[in-house]
Amino acid sequence: MNKPVISDILKTKRSEGDFVFSILIPTWNNLSYIKLCIESIRKNSFYKHQIIVHINQGNDGTLEWIKTQPDIDYSYSKSNIGVCYALNVGRTMAATDYILYMNDDMYACPAWDKYLADEIKNIGHNFFFLSSTAIEPVASSNCAIGKNYGSDPPSFKEKELLQEFETLEKIDWMGATWPPNIVHKDLWDMVGGYSVEFSPGMYSDPDFSMKLLLAGVEIFKGVSKSRVYHFGSKSVSKVKKNAGYYTFISKWKISSSTLIKHYLKRGQPYTGPVHYTSLPFKLKMKNFYKRLQALFKA
């Protein structure tokens, strides 16, 4: 794993106002995407939010553009420090009680935030982890809605999306993991944010969910009405990936698929709280063999 250079991080905080969420957005030379993402938040949010962008490198004009946006707080690193460090830096600048992580290749649909805020109010406590529902050109999982409104900003069918996004069928689902996701700052701090041993970021999402599960969180819920359009992993396709699958097994003694399928039941219709219980014997043995595999991959 290449060592990220985090000693050169610069932070600039300029936004003012009463915010509801602190939205953390890591970006890596995706200027056209981050512009569209921020525009959608400004235009389609029901509430006013603090937007915090971490700029990795930014040698495509991202840094210069962000500097001209007085309502955006940002941090900057000359090198690509990855998602985990970027999110943890963003947390240090957050001004609200709620930390929301969004990808730079997402477009927020109207009232996306209101549905999350309503769900938080209905829950009535802070031990939860919620996700919005992604609409993708090709659904990457059973959590997403498959409908193609474009593969990049130039081909984006924004008008068509805005006319149709509410009519696309989806119900609330189990197992919040992926962004956009939201958690109370006290929970974020209790579990230590995103684990940097997963840098630059692969498998840091299920790791964060695992930490929350072990901390006693039982509500992992995908909110159907809170929707974003996701162009799809534009930064991940460029980065040299870490061996996160085996890091996860070595750390937690179970596979990420065991967490996702057995505990979180991710993508299934929402039925209520989840619980951390002992695994059935066959699943214990399956994970034992996976741990042995991880030893040889470490």
Secondary structure, 3 states (H helix, E strand, C coil): CCCCCCCCCEEECCCCCCCCCEEEEEEECCHHHHHHHHHHHHHHCCCCCEEEEEEECCCCCHHHHHHCCCCEEEEEECCCCHHHHHHHHHHCCCCCCEEEECCCCEEECCCHHHHHHHHHHHHCCCCEEEEEEEEECCCCCCCCEECCCCCCHHHCCHHHHHHHHHHCCCCCEECCCCCCEEEEHHHHHHHCCCCHHHCCCCCHHHHHHHHHHHCCCCEEEEEEEEEEEECCCCCCCCCCCCCHHHHHHHHHCCCHHHHHHHHHCCCCECCCCCCCCCCCHHHHHHHHHHHHHHHHHC
